[in-house]
Amino acid sequence: MKIDETLSVLDNTTKEFLSDKILYLVNQIPDLEYIILFGSYARMEQSIKSDIDLMAITSYIPDRLLRGDLCSKFEEENIDLVFYDADTFRNSDCLLVSQVKKEGIVLWKRK
């Protein structure tokens, strides 16, 4: 799996780390449509203290238990994982979604 070339400024360790997480999400969520990187890593403003912000966009929101398990697992690795269903994401103008639409980098897209 290749990560978007716009991430070329990230070190190889971070790219490999993200590739592993993307593959894990793709295998856990059958109706996943997109995985988007946003926040300081997407703006290339990350520091040693930065977490990695990922948004998983699905055709439907996975059940609460799966979301909780995934968020907990990712939080342990300093990743903030947020879920949105595709329709809500497309039609929302909330601050978070607006930020992701503006600065987000699509790491994975269902073909």
Biopython code that builds the backbone (N, CA, C, O; Angstrom):
import numpy as np
from Bio.PDB.StructureBuilder import StructureBuilder

atoms = [
    (1, "MET", "N", (0.845, -1.175, 0.000)),
    (1, "MET", "CA", (0.000, 0.000, 0.000)),
    (1, "MET", "C", (0.888, 1.235, 0.000)),
    (1, "MET", "O", (1.840, 1.327, 0.775)),
    (2, "LYS", "N", (0.572, 2.175, -0.868)),
    (2, "LYS", "CA", (1.355, 3.402, -0.932)),
    (2, "LYS", "C", (0.570, 4.537, -0.296)),
    (2, "LYS", "O", (-0.641, 4.667, -0.474)),
    (3, "ILE", "N", (1.286, 5.336, 0.435)),
    (3, "ILE", "CA", (0.697, 6.535, 1.008)),
    (3, "ILE", "C", (0.855, 7.651, -0.007)),
    (3, "ILE", "O", (1.836, 7.688, -0.750)),
    (4, "ASP", "N", (-0.098, 8.551, -0.040)),
    (4, "ASP", "CA", (-0.086, 9.693, -0.943)),
    (4, "ASP", "C", (1.287, 10.362, -0.967)),
    (4, "ASP", "O", (1.896, 10.585, 0.079)),
    (5, "GLU", "N", (1.767, 10.679, -2.170)),
    (5, "GLU", "CA", (3.097, 11.264, -2.323)),
    (5, "GLU", "C", (3.238, 12.618, -1.631)),
    (5, "GLU", "O", (4.362, 13.051, -1.377)),
    (6, "THR", "N", (2.163, 13.283, -1.326)),
    (6, "THR", "CA", (2.265, 14.569, -0.638)),
    (6, "THR", "C", (2.839, 14.405, 0.760)),
    (6, "THR", "O", (3.200, 15.392, 1.400)),
    (7, "LEU", "N", (2.925, 13.187, 1.234)),
    (7, "LEU", "CA", (3.503, 12.934, 2.549)),
    (7, "LEU", "C", (5.001, 12.697, 2.476)),
    (7, "LEU", "O", (5.605, 12.233, 3.444)),
    (8, "SER", "N", (5.602, 13.007, 1.347)),
    (8, "SER", "CA", (7.026, 12.725, 1.161)),
    (8, "SER", "C", (7.910, 13.464, 2.156)),
    (8, "SER", "O", (9.050, 13.057, 2.378)),
    (9, "VAL", "N", (7.416, 14.532, 2.755)),
    (9, "VAL", "CA", (8.226, 15.249, 3.740)),
    (9, "VAL", "C", (8.259, 14.532, 5.090)),
    (9, "VAL", "O", (9.076, 14.866, 5.949)),
    (10, "LEU", "N", (7.382, 13.555, 5.282)),
    (10, "LEU", "CA", (7.405, 12.784, 6.526)),
    (10, "LEU", "C", (8.526, 11.759, 6.466)),
    (10, "LEU", "O", (8.880, 11.257, 5.400)),
    (11, "ASP", "N", (9.068, 11.465, 7.620)),
    (11, "ASP", "CA", (10.136, 10.473, 7.665)),
    (11, "ASP", "C", (9.576, 9.081, 7.374)),
    (11, "ASP", "O", (8.380, 8.830, 7.527)),
    (12, "ASN", "N", (10.454, 8.196, 6.958)),
    (12, "ASN", "CA", (10.044, 6.843, 6.567)),
    (12, "ASN", "C", (9.379, 6.076, 7.703)),
    (12, "ASN", "O", (8.466, 5.285, 7.467)),
    (13, "THR", "N", (9.828, 6.305, 8.924)),
    (13, "THR", "CA", (9.235, 5.617, 10.072)),
    (13, "THR", "C", (7.761, 5.992, 10.216)),
    (13, "THR", "O", (6.917, 5.128, 10.454)),
    (14, "THR", "N", (7.455, 7.285, 10.071)),
    (14, "THR", "CA", (6.067, 7.751, 10.176)),
    (14, "THR", "C", (5.233, 7.200, 9.030)),
    (14, "THR", "O", (4.095, 6.779, 9.239)),
    (15, "LYS", "N", (5.782, 7.198, 7.826)),
    (15, "LYS", "CA", (5.058, 6.647, 6.674)),
    (15, "LYS", "C", (4.742, 5.168, 6.888)),
    (15, "LYS", "O", (3.624, 4.720, 6.632)),
    (16, "GLU", "N", (5.722, 4.427, 7.354)),
    (16, "GLU", "CA", (5.527, 2.998, 7.599)),
    (16, "GLU", "C", (4.488, 2.781, 8.704)),
    (16, "GLU", "O", (3.628, 1.906, 8.600)),
    (17, "PHE", "N", (4.583, 3.588, 9.758)),
    (17, "PHE", "CA", (3.636, 3.524, 10.870)),
    (17, "PHE", "C", (2.217, 3.768, 10.359)),
    (17, "PHE", "O", (1.299, 3.022, 10.698)),
    (18, "LEU", "N", (2.034, 4.812, 9.544)),
    (18, "LEU", "CA", (0.711, 5.126, 9.004)),
    (18, "LEU", "C", (0.222, 4.031, 8.058)),
    (18, "LEU", "O", (-0.962, 3.697, 8.062)),
    (19, "SER", "N", (1.102, 3.482, 7.265)),
    (19, "SER", "CA", (0.709, 2.394, 6.357)),
    (19, "SER", "C", (0.151, 1.211, 7.133)),
    (19, "SER", "O", (-0.852, 0.617, 6.738)),
    (20, "ASP", "N", (0.803, 0.873, 8.236)),
    (20, "ASP", "CA", (0.322, -0.231, 9.076)),
    (20, "ASP", "C", (-1.063, 0.066, 9.648)),
    (20, "ASP", "O", (-1.926, -0.811, 9.685)),
    (21, "LYS", "N", (-1.271, 1.298, 10.090)),
    (21, "LYS", "CA", (-2.563, 1.675, 10.675)),
    (21, "LYS", "C", (-3.664, 1.672, 9.613)),
    (21, "LYS", "O", (-4.787, 1.244, 9.876)),
    (22, "ILE", "N", (-3.334, 2.149, 8.420)),
    (22, "ILE", "CA", (-4.304, 2.165, 7.324)),
    (22, "ILE", "C", (-4.723, 0.739, 6.984)),
    (22, "ILE", "O", (-5.913, 0.452, 6.859)),
    (23, "LEU", "N", (-3.767, -0.134, 6.838)),
    (23, "LEU", "CA", (-4.064, -1.529, 6.521)),
    (23, "LEU", "C", (-4.944, -2.155, 7.603)),
    (23, "LEU", "O", (-5.875, -2.900, 7.298)),
    (24, "TYR", "N", (-4.649, -1.852, 8.853)),
    (24, "TYR", "CA", (-5.444, -2.370, 9.962)),
    (24, "TYR", "C", (-6.894, -1.883, 9.855)),
    (24, "TYR", "O", (-7.824, -2.678, 9.992)),
    (25, "LEU", "N", (-7.088, -0.585, 9.613)),
    (25, "LEU", "CA", (-8.442, -0.037, 9.494)),
    (25, "LEU", "C", (-9.192, -0.647, 8.317)),
    (25, "LEU", "O", (-10.366, -0.998, 8.439)),
    (26, "VAL", "N", (-8.522, -0.771, 7.188)),
    (26, "VAL", "CA", (-9.153, -1.342, 5.994)),
    (26, "VAL", "C", (-9.635, -2.764, 6.280)),
    (26, "VAL", "O", (-10.699, -3.166, 5.809)),
    (27, "ASN", "N", (-8.869, -3.511, 7.038)),
    (27, "ASN", "CA", (-9.251, -4.888, 7.367)),
    (27, "ASN", "C", (-10.344, -4.969, 8.425)),
    (27, "ASN", "O", (-11.072, -5.960, 8.479)),
    (28, "GLN", "N", (-10.473, -3.958, 9.258)),
    (28, "GLN", "CA", (-11.459, -3.972, 10.346)),
    (28, "GLN", "C", (-12.815, -3.392, 9.944)),
    (28, "GLN", "O", (-13.843, -3.766, 10.509)),
    (29, "ILE", "N", (-12.818, -2.477, 8.968)),
    (29, "ILE", "CA", (-14.048, -1.756, 8.621)),
    (29, "ILE", "C", (-14.390, -2.036, 7.162)),
    (29, "ILE", "O", (-13.798, -1.435, 6.266)),
    (30, "PRO", "N", (-15.337, -2.939, 6.910)),
    (30, "PRO", "CA", (-15.635, -3.333, 5.527)),
    (30, "PRO", "C", (-16.181, -2.205, 4.653)),
    (30, "PRO", "O", (-15.942, -2.200, 3.446)),
    (31, "ASP", "N", (-16.896, -1.264, 5.227)),
    (31, "ASP", "CA", (-17.497, -0.194, 4.426)),
    (31, "ASP", "C", (-16.716, 1.113, 4.495)),
    (31, "ASP", "O", (-17.283, 2.192, 4.318)),
    (32, "LEU", "N", (-15.442, 1.016, 4.745)),
    (32, "LEU", "CA", (-14.584, 2.193, 4.785)),
    (32, "LEU", "C", (-14.486, 2.796, 3.387)),
    (32, "LEU", "O", (-14.276, 2.072, 2.414)),
    (33, "GLU", "N", (-14.634, 4.111, 3.282)),
    (33, "GLU", "CA", (-14.535, 4.790, 1.991)),
    (33, "GLU", "C", (-13.256, 5.610, 1.870)),
    (33, "GLU", "O", (-12.612, 5.607, 0.821)),
    (34, "TYR", "N", (-12.887, 6.310, 2.940)),
    (34, "TYR", "CA", (-11.684, 7.149, 2.922)),
    (34, "TYR", "C", (-11.009, 7.108, 4.283)),
    (34, "TYR", "O", (-11.657, 6.894, 5.308)),
    (35, "ILE", "N", (-9.699, 7.315, 4.278)),
    (35, "ILE", "CA", (-8.952, 7.632, 5.487)),
    (35, "ILE", "C", (-8.218, 8.926, 5.182)),
    (35, "ILE", "O", (-7.478, 9.018, 4.203)),
    (36, "ILE", "N", (-8.432, 9.923, 6.029)),
    (36, "ILE", "CA", (-7.874, 11.253, 5.790)),
    (36, "ILE", "C", (-7.011, 11.670, 6.971)),
    (36, "ILE", "O", (-7.418, 11.566, 8.128)),
    (37, "LEU", "N", (-5.829, 12.137, 6.661)),
    (37, "LEU", "CA", (-4.926, 12.720, 7.654)),
    (37, "LEU", "C", (-5.246, 14.201, 7.751)),
    (37, "LEU", "O", (-5.371, 14.877, 6.731)),
    (38, "PHE", "N", (-5.379, 14.714, 8.977)),
    (38, "PHE", "CA", (-5.612, 16.149, 9.152)),
    (38, "PHE", "C", (-4.843, 16.624, 10.369)),
    (38, "PHE", "O", (-4.167, 15.832, 11.026)),
    (39, "GLY", "N", (-4.939, 17.897, 10.674)),
    (39, "GLY", "CA", (-4.231, 18.436, 11.833)),
    (39, "GLY", "C", (-2.793, 18.782, 11.507)),
    (39, "GLY", "O", (-2.444, 19.029, 10.353)),
    (40, "SER", "N", (-1.963, 18.796, 12.539)),
    (40, "SER", "CA", (-0.584, 19.279, 12.386)),
    (40, "SER", "C", (0.227, 18.458, 11.388)),
    (40, "SER", "O", (1.061, 19.016, 10.674)),
    (41, "TYR", "N", (0.003, 17.155, 11.323)),
    (41, "TYR", "CA", (0.752, 16.341, 10.352)),
    (41, "TYR", "C", (0.358, 16.689, 8.923)),
    (41, "TYR", "O", (1.216, 16.714, 8.040)),
    (42, "ALA", "N", (-0.912, 16.954, 8.679)),
    (42, "ALA", "CA", (-1.354, 17.328, 7.332)),
    (42, "ALA", "C", (-0.809, 18.700, 6.939)),
    (42, "ALA", "O", (-0.521, 18.950, 5.769)),
    (43, "ARG", "N", (-0.672, 19.584, 7.927)),
    (43, "ARG", "CA", (-0.128, 20.926, 7.659)),
    (43, "ARG", "C", (1.397, 20.939, 7.682)),
    (43, "ARG", "O", (2.019, 21.969, 7.423)),
    (44, "MET", "N", (1.995, 19.794, 7.993)),
    (44, "MET", "CA", (3.450, 19.658, 8.124)),
    (44, "MET", "C", (3.987, 20.576, 9.218)),
    (44, "MET", "O", (5.066, 21.153, 9.086)),
    (45, "GLU", "N", (3.219, 20.701, 10.302)),
    (45, "GLU", "CA", (3.598, 21.531, 11.445)),
    (45, "GLU", "C", (3.747, 20.687, 12.714)),
    (45, "GLU", "O", (3.714, 21.221, 13.822)),
    (46, "GLN", "N", (3.909, 19.391, 12.554)),
    (46, "GLN", "CA", (3.975, 18.501, 13.705)),
    (46, "GLN", "C", (5.240, 18.740, 14.519)),
    (46, "GLN", "O", (6.273, 19.175, 14.009)),
    (47, "SER", "N", (5.113, 18.440, 15.801)),
    (47, "SER", "CA", (6.257, 18.496, 16.710)),
    (47, "SER", "C", (6.360, 17.133, 17.383)),
    (47, "SER", "O", (5.547, 16.242, 17.139)),
    (48, "ILE", "N", (7.346, 16.989, 18.209)),
    (48, "ILE", "CA", (7.548, 15.720, 18.922)),
    (48, "ILE", "C", (6.338, 15.379, 19.803)),
    (48, "ILE", "O", (6.095, 14.207, 20.090)),
    (49, "LYS", "N", (5.585, 16.391, 20.230)),
    (49, "LYS", "CA", (4.426, 16.185, 21.106)),
    (49, "LYS", "C", (3.112, 15.997, 20.340)),
    (49, "LYS", "O", (2.078, 15.716, 20.946)),
    (50, "SER", "N", (3.148, 16.147, 19.025)),
    (50, "SER", "CA", (1.920, 16.080, 18.229)),
    (50, "SER", "C", (1.355, 14.669, 18.167)),
    (50, "SER", "O", (2.089, 13.684, 18.090)),
    (51, "ASP", "N", (0.029, 14.600, 18.203)),
    (51, "ASP", "CA", (-0.610, 13.329, 17.904)),
    (51, "ASP", "C", (-0.917, 13.313, 16.408)),
    (51, "ASP", "O", (-0.788, 14.329, 15.725)),
    (52, "ILE", "N", (-1.320, 12.164, 15.918)),
    (52, "ILE", "CA", (-1.693, 12.026, 14.514)),
    (52, "ILE", "C", (-3.212, 11.985, 14.460)),
    (52, "ILE", "O", (-3.842, 11.180, 15.147)),
    (53, "ASP", "N", (-3.798, 12.853, 13.644)),
    (53, "ASP", "CA", (-5.249, 12.938, 13.522)),
    (53, "ASP", "C", (-5.694, 12.243, 12.240)),
    (53, "ASP", "O", (-5.265, 12.605, 11.144)),
    (54, "LEU", "N", (-6.557, 11.245, 12.388)),
    (54, "LEU", "CA", (-7.094, 10.514, 11.242)),
    (54, "LEU", "C", (-8.614, 10.540, 11.285)),
    (54, "LEU", "O", (-9.224, 10.409, 12.347)),
    (55, "MET", "N", (-9.214, 10.712, 10.114)),
    (55, "MET", "CA", (-10.660, 10.610, 9.993)),
    (55, "MET", "C", (-10.973, 9.420, 9.097)),
    (55, "MET", "O", (-10.456, 9.313, 7.985)),
    (56, "ALA", "N", (-11.821, 8.533, 9.590)),
    (56, "ALA", "CA", (-12.290, 7.389, 8.818)),
    (56, "ALA", "C", (-13.703, 7.710, 8.343)),
    (56, "ALA", "O", (-14.609, 7.916, 9.151)),
    (57, "ILE", "N", (-13.880, 7.749, 7.032)),
    (57, "ILE", "CA", (-15.192, 8.034, 6.461)),
    (57, "ILE", "C", (-15.743, 6.729, 5.908)),
    (57, "ILE", "O", (-15.106, 6.052, 5.100)),
    (58, "THR", "N", (-16.940, 6.395, 6.364)),
    (58, "THR", "CA", (-17.552, 5.115, 6.017)),
    (58, "THR", "C", (-18.917, 5.331, 5.382)),
    (58, "THR", "O", (-19.498, 6.412, 5.488)),
    (59, "SER", "N", (-19.425, 4.298, 4.723)),
    (59, "SER", "CA", (-20.773, 4.409, 4.168)),
    (59, "SER", "C", (-21.817, 4.357, 5.280)),
    (59, "SER", "O", (-22.949, 4.807, 5.103)),
    (60, "TYR", "N", (-21.430, 3.810, 6.414)),
    (60, "TYR", "CA", (-22.255, 3.861, 7.623)),
    (60, "TYR", "C", (-21.299, 3.845, 8.811)),
    (60, "TYR", "O", (-20.180, 3.346, 8.700)),
    (61, "ILE", "N", (-21.724, 4.376, 9.920)),
    (61, "ILE", "CA", (-20.870, 4.411, 11.110)),
    (61, "ILE", "C", (-20.814, 3.008, 11.714)),
    (61, "ILE", "O", (-21.857, 2.407, 11.973)),
    (62, "PRO", "N", (-19.607, 2.478, 11.940)),
    (62, "PRO", "CA", (-19.495, 1.152, 12.569)),
    (62, "PRO", "C", (-20.134, 1.158, 13.959)),
    (62, "PRO", "O", (-20.287, 2.208, 14.584)),
    (63, "ASP", "N", (-20.498, -0.021, 14.424)),
    (63, "ASP", "CA", (-21.150, -0.085, 15.728)),
    (63, "ASP", "C", (-20.243, 0.472, 16.823)),
    (63, "ASP", "O", (-19.023, 0.550, 16.684)),
    (64, "ARG", "N", (-20.887, 0.845, 17.893)),
    (64, "ARG", "CA", (-20.220, 1.537, 19.001)),
    (64, "ARG", "C", (-19.047, 0.754, 19.585)),
    (64, "ARG", "O", (-18.006, 1.328, 19.905)),
    (65, "LEU", "N", (-19.219, -0.532, 19.719)),
    (65, "LEU", "CA", (-18.173, -1.373, 20.296)),
    (65, "LEU", "C", (-16.924, -1.374, 19.414)),
    (65, "LEU", "O", (-15.810, -1.215, 19.914)),
    (66, "LEU", "N", (-17.105, -1.549, 18.116)),
    (66, "LEU", "CA", (-15.967, -1.537, 17.194)),
    (66, "LEU", "C", (-15.286, -0.170, 17.200)),
    (66, "LEU", "O", (-14.060, -0.083, 17.257)),
    (67, "ARG", "N", (-16.082, 0.894, 17.140)),
    (67, "ARG", "CA", (-15.500, 2.252, 17.180)),
    (67, "ARG", "C", (-14.695, 2.450, 18.449)),
    (67, "ARG", "O", (-13.573, 2.954, 18.408)),
    (68, "GLY", "N", (-15.268, 2.054, 19.577)),
    (68, "GLY", "CA", (-14.575, 2.204, 20.854)),
    (68, "GLY", "C", (-13.275, 1.432, 20.896)),
    (68, "GLY", "O", (-12.252, 1.942, 21.353)),
    (69, "ASP", "N", (-13.316, 0.188, 20.412)),
    (69, "ASP", "CA", (-12.103, -0.636, 20.383)),
    (69, "ASP", "C", (-11.030, -0.007, 19.506)),
    (69, "ASP", "O", (-9.866, 0.076, 19.898)),
    (70, "LEU", "N", (-11.427, 0.434, 18.317)),
    (70, "LEU", "CA", (-10.458, 1.034, 17.391)),
    (70, "LEU", "C", (-9.887, 2.333, 17.955)),
    (70, "LEU", "O", (-8.677, 2.557, 17.912)),
    (71, "CYS", "N", (-10.761, 3.182, 18.480)),
    (71, "CYS", "CA", (-10.293, 4.460, 19.041)),
    (71, "CYS", "C", (-9.344, 4.222, 20.210)),
    (71, "CYS", "O", (-8.321, 4.898, 20.323)),
    (72, "SER", "N", (-9.673, 3.267, 21.080)),
    (72, "SER", "CA", (-8.800, 2.963, 22.225)),
    (72, "SER", "C", (-7.453, 2.437, 21.765)),
    (72, "SER", "O", (-6.412, 2.865, 22.266)),
    (73, "LYS", "N", (-7.465, 1.517, 20.819)),
    (73, "LYS", "CA", (-6.218, 0.946, 20.302)),
    (73, "LYS", "C", (-5.350, 2.039, 19.685)),
    (73, "LYS", "O", (-4.144, 2.087, 19.923)),
    (74, "PHE", "N", (-5.960, 2.905, 18.900)),
    (74, "PHE", "CA", (-5.202, 3.956, 18.229)),
    (74, "PHE", "C", (-4.725, 5.018, 19.215)),
    (74, "PHE", "O", (-3.628, 5.557, 19.070)),
    (75, "GLU", "N", (-5.548, 5.318, 20.213)),
    (75, "GLU", "CA", (-5.162, 6.309, 21.221)),
    (75, "GLU", "C", (-3.894, 5.880, 21.950)),
    (75, "GLU", "O", (-3.059, 6.717, 22.295)),
    (76, "GLU", "N", (-3.751, 4.590, 22.182)),
    (76, "GLU", "CA", (-2.543, 4.067, 22.835)),
    (76, "GLU", "C", (-1.289, 4.358, 22.014)),
    (76, "GLU", "O", (-0.179, 4.378, 22.546)),
    (77, "GLU", "N", (-1.477, 4.584, 20.715)),
    (77, "GLU", "CA", (-0.347, 4.848, 19.824)),
    (77, "GLU", "C", (-0.313, 6.311, 19.381)),
    (77, "GLU", "O", (0.283, 6.649, 18.358)),
    (78, "ASN", "N", (-0.962, 7.172, 20.168)),
    (78, "ASN", "CA", (-0.957, 8.614, 19.940)),
    (78, "ASN", "C", (-1.637, 9.017, 18.626)),
    (78, "ASN", "O", (-1.201, 9.941, 17.938)),
    (79, "ILE", "N", (-2.709, 8.302, 18.300)),
    (79, "ILE", "CA", (-3.505, 8.621, 17.116)),
    (79, "ILE", "C", (-4.918, 8.945, 17.569)),
    (79, "ILE", "O", (-5.542, 8.172, 18.296)),
    (80, "ASP", "N", (-5.415, 10.098, 17.131)),
    (80, "ASP", "CA", (-6.795, 10.488, 17.392)),
    (80, "ASP", "C", (-7.608, 10.070, 16.170)),
    (80, "ASP", "O", (-7.434, 10.630, 15.088)),
    (81, "LEU", "N", (-8.488, 9.098, 16.336)),
    (81, "LEU", "CA", (-9.287, 8.553, 15.237)),
    (81, "LEU", "C", (-10.722, 9.037, 15.373)),
    (81, "LEU", "O", (-11.349, 8.878, 16.420)),
    (82, "VAL", "N", (-11.238, 9.635, 14.294)),
    (82, "VAL", "CA", (-12.592, 10.180, 14.271)),
    (82, "VAL", "C", (-13.359, 9.490, 13.146)),
    (82, "VAL", "O", (-12.810, 9.264, 12.068)),
    (83, "PHE", "N", (-14.616, 9.158, 13.391)),
    (83, "PHE", "CA", (-15.457, 8.518, 12.376)),
    (83, "PHE", "C", (-16.534, 9.476, 11.889)),
    (83, "PHE", "O", (-17.107, 10.238, 12.668)),
    (84, "TYR", "N", (-16.799, 9.426, 10.589)),
    (84, "TYR", "CA", (-17.925, 10.142, 9.986)),
    (84, "TYR", "C", (-18.523, 9.250, 8.919)),
    (84, "TYR", "O", (-17.805, 8.528, 8.226)),
    (85, "ASP", "N", (-19.853, 9.301, 8.787)),
    (85, "ASP", "CA", (-20.425, 8.618, 7.637)),
    (85, "ASP", "C", (-20.323, 9.570, 6.446)),
    (85, "ASP", "O", (-20.306, 10.788, 6.618)),
    (86, "ALA", "N", (-20.257, 9.013, 5.255)),
    (86, "ALA", "CA", (-19.957, 9.788, 4.050)),
    (86, "ALA", "C", (-20.977, 10.894, 3.791)),
    (86, "ALA", "O", (-20.596, 12.008, 3.432)),
    (87, "ASP", "N", (-22.257, 10.607, 3.966)),
    (87, "ASP", "CA", (-23.284, 11.623, 3.712)),
    (87, "ASP", "C", (-23.152, 12.801, 4.666)),
    (87, "ASP", "O", (-23.227, 13.956, 4.245)),
    (88, "THR", "N", (-22.956, 12.516, 5.941)),
    (88, "THR", "CA", (-22.795, 13.592, 6.924)),
    (88, "THR", "C", (-21.551, 14.406, 6.612)),
    (88, "THR", "O", (-21.581, 15.635, 6.680)),
    (89, "PHE", "N", (-20.463, 13.736, 6.272)),
    (89, "PHE", "CA", (-19.223, 14.442, 5.945)),
    (89, "PHE", "C", (-19.433, 15.373, 4.752)),
    (89, "PHE", "O", (-19.033, 16.536, 4.791)),
    (90, "ARG", "N", (-20.059, 14.863, 3.695)),
    (90, "ARG", "CA", (-20.262, 15.682, 2.490)),
    (90, "ARG", "C", (-21.141, 16.902, 2.757)),
    (90, "ARG", "O", (-20.921, 17.969, 2.185)),
    (91, "ASN", "N", (-22.133, 16.742, 3.624)),
    (91, "ASN", "CA", (-23.118, 17.806, 3.827)),
    (91, "ASN", "C", (-22.854, 18.686, 5.038)),
    (91, "ASN", "O", (-23.562, 19.671, 5.248)),
    (92, "SER", "N", (-21.860, 18.354, 5.830)),
    (92, "SER", "CA", (-21.613, 19.092, 7.070)),
    (92, "SER", "C", (-20.765, 20.332, 6.827)),
    (92, "SER", "O", (-19.879, 20.354, 5.972)),
    (93, "ASP", "N", (-21.069, 21.360, 7.607)),
    (93, "ASP", "CA", (-20.222, 22.556, 7.578)),
    (93, "ASP", "C", (-19.682, 22.856, 8.982)),
    (93, "ASP", "O", (-19.295, 23.987, 9.277)),
    (94, "CYS", "N", (-19.661, 21.828, 9.848)),
    (94, "CYS", "CA", (-19.118, 22.032, 11.188)),
    (94, "CYS", "C", (-17.621, 22.323, 11.079)),
    (94, "CYS", "O", (-16.994, 22.017, 10.065)),
    (95, "LEU", "N", (-17.064, 22.906, 12.116)),
    (95, "LEU", "CA", (-15.676, 23.353, 12.100)),
    (95, "LEU", "C", (-14.697, 22.220, 11.798)),
    (95, "LEU", "O", (-13.797, 22.387, 10.974)),
    (96, "LEU", "N", (-14.861, 21.080, 12.450)),
    (96, "LEU", "CA", (-13.941, 19.963, 12.232)),
    (96, "LEU", "C", (-13.981, 19.498, 10.780)),
    (96, "LEU", "O", (-12.935, 19.338, 10.151)),
    (97, "VAL", "N", (-15.171, 19.282, 10.250)),
    (97, "VAL", "CA", (-15.296, 18.812, 8.870)),
    (97, "VAL", "C", (-14.751, 19.856, 7.903)),
    (97, "VAL", "O", (-14.082, 19.507, 6.930)),
    (98, "SER", "N", (-15.026, 21.118, 8.157)),
    (98, "SER", "CA", (-14.484, 22.184, 7.302)),
    (98, "SER", "C", (-12.962, 22.168, 7.310)),
    (98, "SER", "O", (-12.329, 22.343, 6.269)),
    (99, "GLN", "N", (-12.378, 21.960, 8.483)),
    (99, "GLN", "CA", (-10.921, 21.890, 8.606)),
    (99, "GLN", "C", (-10.379, 20.699, 7.816)),
    (99, "GLN", "O", (-9.389, 20.832, 7.096)),
    (100, "VAL", "N", (-11.014, 19.552, 7.944)),
    (100, "VAL", "CA", (-10.559, 18.355, 7.233)),
    (100, "VAL", "C", (-10.690, 18.549, 5.722)),
    (100, "VAL", "O", (-9.798, 18.161, 4.968)),
    (101, "LYS", "N", (-11.788, 19.143, 5.281)),
    (101, "LYS", "CA", (-11.975, 19.391, 3.845)),
    (101, "LYS", "C", (-10.916, 20.351, 3.308)),
    (101, "LYS", "O", (-10.488, 20.234, 2.160)),
    (102, "LYS", "N", (-10.500, 21.292, 4.136)),
    (102, "LYS", "CA", (-9.528, 22.302, 3.703)),
    (102, "LYS", "C", (-8.098, 21.763, 3.698)),
    (102, "LYS", "O", (-7.374, 21.961, 2.723)),
    (103, "GLU", "N", (-7.688, 21.097, 4.749)),
    (103, "GLU", "CA", (-6.278, 20.732, 4.904)),
    (103, "GLU", "C", (-6.008, 19.235, 4.838)),
    (103, "GLU", "O", (-4.852, 18.815, 4.793)),
    (104, "GLY", "N", (-7.054, 18.434, 4.833)),
    (104, "GLY", "CA", (-6.870, 16.990, 4.908)),
    (104, "GLY", "C", (-6.166, 16.397, 3.701)),
    (104, "GLY", "O", (-6.267, 16.905, 2.584)),
    (105, "ILE", "N", (-5.456, 15.316, 3.952)),
    (105, "ILE", "CA", (-4.764, 14.572, 2.904)),
    (105, "ILE", "C", (-5.354, 13.166, 2.885)),
    (105, "ILE", "O", (-5.302, 12.449, 3.885)),
    (106, "VAL", "N", (-5.909, 12.783, 1.753)),
    (106, "VAL", "CA", (-6.486, 11.446, 1.625)),
    (106, "VAL", "C", (-5.349, 10.434, 1.584)),
    (106, "VAL", "O", (-4.518, 10.447, 0.675)),
    (107, "LEU", "N", (-5.327, 9.559, 2.580)),
    (107, "LEU", "CA", (-4.302, 8.521, 2.644)),
    (107, "LEU", "C", (-4.748, 7.243, 1.951)),
    (107, "LEU", "O", (-3.932, 6.496, 1.412)),
    (108, "TRP", "N", (-6.058, 7.004, 1.971)),
    (108, "TRP", "CA", (-6.601, 5.791, 1.368)),
    (108, "TRP", "C", (-8.001, 6.088, 0.872)),
    (108, "TRP", "O", (-8.765, 6.803, 1.520)),
    (109, "LYS", "N", (-8.332, 5.528, -0.292)),
    (109, "LYS", "CA", (-9.662, 5.705, -0.878)),
    (109, "LYS", "C", (-10.090, 4.382, -1.493)),
    (109, "LYS", "O", (-9.323, 3.732, -2.203)),
    (110, "ARG", "N", (-11.331, 3.995, -1.208)),
    (110, "ARG", "CA", (-11.867, 2.773, -1.818)),
    (110, "ARG", "C", (-11.959, 2.993, -3.321)),
    (110, "ARG", "O", (-12.399, 4.042, -3.791)),
    (111, "LYS", "N", (-11.537, 1.987, -4.052)),
    (111, "LYS", "CA", (-11.556, 2.115, -5.527)),
    (111, "LYS", "C", (-12.854, 1.650, -6.102)),
    (111, "LYS", "O", (-13.039, 1.689, -7.319)),
]
sb = StructureBuilder()
sb.init_structure("model")
sb.init_model(0)
sb.init_chain("A")
sb.init_seg("    ")
for serial, (resi, resn, name, xyz) in enumerate(atoms, 1):
    if name == "N":
        sb.init_residue(resn, " ", resi, " ")
    sb.init_atom(name, np.array(xyz, "f"), 0.0, 1.0, " ", f" {name:<3s}", serial, name[0])
structure = sb.get_structure()
